[in-house]
Amino acid sequence: MQSFNQKTNNVILNDIEVIANTEYYTISYSYSKNRFYLTITGFWKNPDVISSYVNDWRKAMLLAVPNFTLLTDATNAKTYPPSVMAVHNEAQQIVVDAGLMQVAEVLPKSAFLKFQSELLTENSQMPCSKFNNLELAERWLDNLQKTLLSKKHSA
């Protein structure tokens, strides 16, 4: 089923709204799961190649319902320079401030990229768990949300 979100000017297809789809990243949102999906691709050599990234996250947060989750697929990402880390940090702060509950991040087998990721999440206070498998990360977030929901209903 397809519909149109007039607030963001995006098409919604089968519960998923794609907020941004560039050469370097895709940001989408699942209404039924209250979950954002970020796929990072390639080498972000400087902030210019991702000039819309922070604004795309601001646009995405128009859809945010508090206690949303985020699944990040960084399996095709490369390490990046400090100037790009500053952009990531700004975007993460926007996401945290909008009511993020938890991130599940899937990384490639790169010790340096893992270090960069840990440094970023520490700086932004983003609650983040690392995985090496997308399916496991998705399932973990699903279970986390179910647990939170059952606790709310039993309280």
C-alpha positions as CSV (number, residue, x, y, z in Angstrom):
1,M,0.0,0.0,0.0
2,Q,1.3,3.5,-0.9
3,S,0.4,6.8,0.6
4,F,1.9,10.3,0.9
5,N,3.0,12.2,3.9
6,Q,2.3,15.9,3.4
7,K,4.4,16.9,6.4
8,T,7.6,15.5,4.9
9,N,6.6,15.3,1.2
10,N,7.6,11.7,1.1
11,V,5.9,8.5,-0.2
12,I,5.1,5.8,2.3
13,L,5.3,2.4,0.9
14,N,4.3,-0.7,3.0
15,D,4.7,1.2,6.3
16,I,8.2,2.5,5.4
17,E,8.9,6.2,4.6
18,V,12.2,7.0,3.0
19,I,13.3,10.4,4.3
20,A,16.6,10.6,2.5
21,N,18.3,8.4,-0.1
22,T,21.8,9.6,-1.2
23,E,24.9,8.0,-2.5
24,Y,26.3,8.0,1.1
25,Y,23.3,7.2,3.3
26,T,19.6,6.3,3.5
27,I,17.3,7.3,6.3
28,S,13.9,5.6,6.5
29,Y,11.2,5.1,9.1
30,S,8.9,2.3,10.0
31,Y,5.6,3.6,11.5
32,S,4.6,0.2,12.9
33,K,7.9,-0.3,14.7
34,N,8.5,3.4,15.6
35,R,12.0,2.7,14.2
36,F,14.4,4.7,12.1
37,Y,16.8,2.9,9.7
38,L,20.1,4.4,8.8
39,T,22.3,2.8,6.1
40,I,25.8,4.3,5.8
41,T,27.7,3.6,2.6
42,G,31.3,4.3,1.5
43,F,33.9,6.9,2.5
44,W,32.6,10.3,3.7
45,K,35.7,12.3,2.8
46,N,34.4,15.6,4.1
47,P,31.2,17.3,5.3
48,D,30.5,18.6,1.8
49,V,29.6,15.1,0.5
50,I,26.9,14.8,3.2
51,S,25.8,18.4,3.2
52,S,22.1,17.5,3.8
53,Y,22.8,14.9,6.5
54,V,21.9,17.0,9.6
55,N,18.9,18.6,7.9
56,D,17.7,15.1,6.8
57,W,17.8,14.0,10.4
58,R,15.9,17.2,11.5
59,K,13.3,16.3,8.9
60,A,13.2,12.7,10.1
61,M,12.6,13.8,13.7
62,L,9.2,15.3,12.5
63,L,8.1,11.6,12.5
64,A,9.6,10.7,15.8
65,V,7.4,9.4,18.6
66,P,9.2,9.3,22.0
67,N,11.0,6.0,22.7
68,F,11.8,5.3,19.1
69,T,14.6,3.0,18.1
70,L,17.3,3.2,15.4
71,L,18.9,0.4,13.5
72,T,22.2,1.5,11.8
73,D,23.7,-0.5,9.1
74,A,27.3,0.6,8.8
75,T,28.6,-2.6,7.3
76,N,29.6,-0.8,4.1
77,A,30.9,2.3,5.8
78,K,34.5,3.4,5.9
79,T,36.4,5.3,8.5
80,Y,36.1,9.1,8.2
81,P,38.0,12.2,9.2
82,P,37.3,14.4,12.3
83,S,35.3,17.0,10.3
84,V,32.8,14.2,9.4
85,M,32.7,13.0,13.0
86,A,31.5,16.5,14.0
87,V,28.6,16.2,11.6
88,H,27.8,12.7,13.0
89,N,27.9,14.1,16.5
90,E,25.5,16.9,15.6
91,A,23.0,14.5,14.0
92,Q,23.3,12.1,17.0
93,Q,22.5,14.9,19.4
94,I,19.4,15.8,17.4
95,V,18.2,12.1,17.5
96,V,18.9,11.7,21.3
97,D,17.1,15.0,22.0
98,A,14.0,13.8,20.1
99,G,13.4,10.9,22.4
100,L,15.6,8.0,21.2
101,M,15.3,4.9,23.3
102,Q,18.1,2.7,21.8
103,V,20.3,2.2,18.8
104,A,21.5,-1.1,17.4
105,E,24.5,-0.6,15.2
106,V,25.9,-3.2,12.8
107,L,29.5,-2.6,12.0
108,P,32.0,-4.2,9.7
109,K,35.0,-6.0,11.2
110,S,37.1,-2.8,11.5
111,A,38.6,-2.0,14.8
112,F,39.1,1.6,13.9
113,L,35.5,2.1,12.7
114,K,34.3,0.5,16.0
115,F,36.5,2.9,17.9
116,Q,35.1,5.9,16.0
117,S,31.6,4.7,16.7
118,E,32.2,4.3,20.4
119,L,33.8,7.7,20.6
120,L,30.8,9.3,18.9
121,T,28.1,7.6,21.0
122,E,30.0,8.5,24.1
123,N,30.1,12.1,23.1
124,S,26.4,12.3,22.3
125,Q,25.3,10.1,25.2
126,M,23.5,7.9,22.6
127,P,22.4,4.5,24.0
128,C,24.0,2.1,21.5
129,S,24.6,-1.6,21.3
130,K,26.9,-3.1,18.7
131,F,26.1,-6.1,16.5
132,N,27.8,-7.9,13.6
133,N,24.5,-9.1,12.1
134,L,21.5,-7.0,10.9
135,E,18.9,-9.7,11.6
136,L,20.1,-10.1,15.2
137,A,20.1,-6.4,15.7
138,E,16.6,-6.0,14.4
139,R,15.4,-8.9,16.6
140,W,17.1,-7.4,19.7
141,L,15.4,-4.0,19.1
142,D,12.0,-5.8,18.6
143,N,12.4,-7.7,21.9
144,L,13.5,-4.5,23.7
145,Q,10.4,-2.7,22.6
146,K,8.2,-5.7,23.5
147,T,9.7,-5.7,27.0
148,L,9.2,-2.0,27.5
149,L,5.6,-2.3,26.3
150,S,4.8,-5.2,28.6
151,K,6.3,-3.3,31.6
152,K,4.1,-0.4,30.8
153,H,1.0,-2.6,30.6
154,S,1.8,-4.4,33.9
155,A,2.5,-1.1,35.8
